[in-house]
């Protein structure tokens, strides 16, 4: 399987865009559990990094980028330019929260 070039820039240096295939997106919404929230809160009070949240964030980002790449490949693109990455924390009340990562960009064919 050929790798898709993914970049936040509007162009790829040394390559020309031959065809625009359309906007592609990827989303991932992952739950965080109450125990992880509790321990992350304690860690925030005493300082340090929250490895559990970092892992959830990394997994969500990787899932969103896989979806973006799959959509681009399905359209026949070999690159995605102008990629934007957004993160959002969605509170679900007393049961915890959800983490949403969304990515979007323009699928293109570069030469």
ZIWO-V355522 format. One record per backbone hydrogen bond with DSSP energy under -0.5 kcal/mol. CO is the residue of the C=O (numbers start at 1). NH is the residue of the N-H. E is the energy in kcal/mol with one decimal. If there is no record, write none. Layout:
# ZIWO-V355522
co->CO nh->NH e->E
co->CO nh->NH e->E
This chain:
# ZIWO-V355522
co->5 nh->80 e->-2.9
co->7 nh->83 e->-2.2
co->9 nh->82 e->-2.7
co->11 nh->13 e->-0.5
co->12 nh->15 e->-2.3
co->16 nh->18 e->-0.6
co->16 nh->111 e->-2.3
co->19 nh->21 e->-0.5
co->19 nh->109 e->-2.6
co->22 nh->107 e->-3.3
co->24 nh->105 e->-2.0
co->26 nh->103 e->-2.7
co->28 nh->30 e->-0.5
co->28 nh->101 e->-2.7
co->30 nh->99 e->-3.4
co->32 nh->97 e->-0.8
co->33 nh->37 e->-2.4
co->34 nh->38 e->-2.3
co->35 nh->39 e->-2.5
co->36 nh->40 e->-2.5
co->37 nh->41 e->-2.4
co->38 nh->42 e->-2.0
co->39 nh->43 e->-2.4
co->40 nh->44 e->-2.4
co->41 nh->45 e->-1.7
co->42 nh->46 e->-2.2
co->43 nh->47 e->-1.7
co->49 nh->51 e->-1.0
co->50 nh->54 e->-2.3
co->51 nh->55 e->-2.1
co->52 nh->56 e->-1.9
co->53 nh->57 e->-2.7
co->54 nh->58 e->-2.4
co->55 nh->59 e->-2.5
co->56 nh->60 e->-2.4
co->57 nh->61 e->-2.4
co->58 nh->62 e->-2.4
co->59 nh->63 e->-2.2
co->60 nh->64 e->-2.4
co->61 nh->65 e->-2.3
co->62 nh->66 e->-2.1
co->63 nh->67 e->-2.1
co->64 nh->68 e->-2.1
co->65 nh->69 e->-2.6
co->66 nh->70 e->-2.6
co->67 nh->71 e->-2.4
co->68 nh->72 e->-2.2
co->69 nh->73 e->-2.6
co->70 nh->74 e->-2.4
co->71 nh->75 e->-1.6
co->72 nh->77 e->-2.5
co->73 nh->76 e->-1.4
co->78 nh->5 e->-2.0
co->79 nh->108 e->-2.8
co->80 nh->7 e->-2.4
co->81 nh->106 e->-2.7
co->84 nh->104 e->-1.8
co->86 nh->102 e->-2.4
co->88 nh->90 e->-0.6
co->88 nh->100 e->-3.3
co->89 nh->91 e->-0.6
co->90 nh->98 e->-3.2
co->92 nh->95 e->-0.7
co->93 nh->96 e->-1.4
co->96 nh->92 e->-2.2
co->97 nh->32 e->-2.4
co->98 nh->90 e->-3.4
co->98 nh->100 e->-0.5
co->99 nh->30 e->-2.7
co->100 nh->88 e->-2.5
co->101 nh->28 e->-2.0
co->102 nh->86 e->-3.0
co->103 nh->26 e->-2.3
co->104 nh->84 e->-2.7
co->105 nh->24 e->-2.7
co->105 nh->107 e->-0.6
co->106 nh->81 e->-2.5
co->107 nh->21 e->-3.0
co->107 nh->22 e->-1.2
co->108 nh->78 e->-1.9
co->108 nh->79 e->-1.5
co->108 nh->110 e->-0.5
co->109 nh->18 e->-3.0
co->109 nh->19 e->-1.4
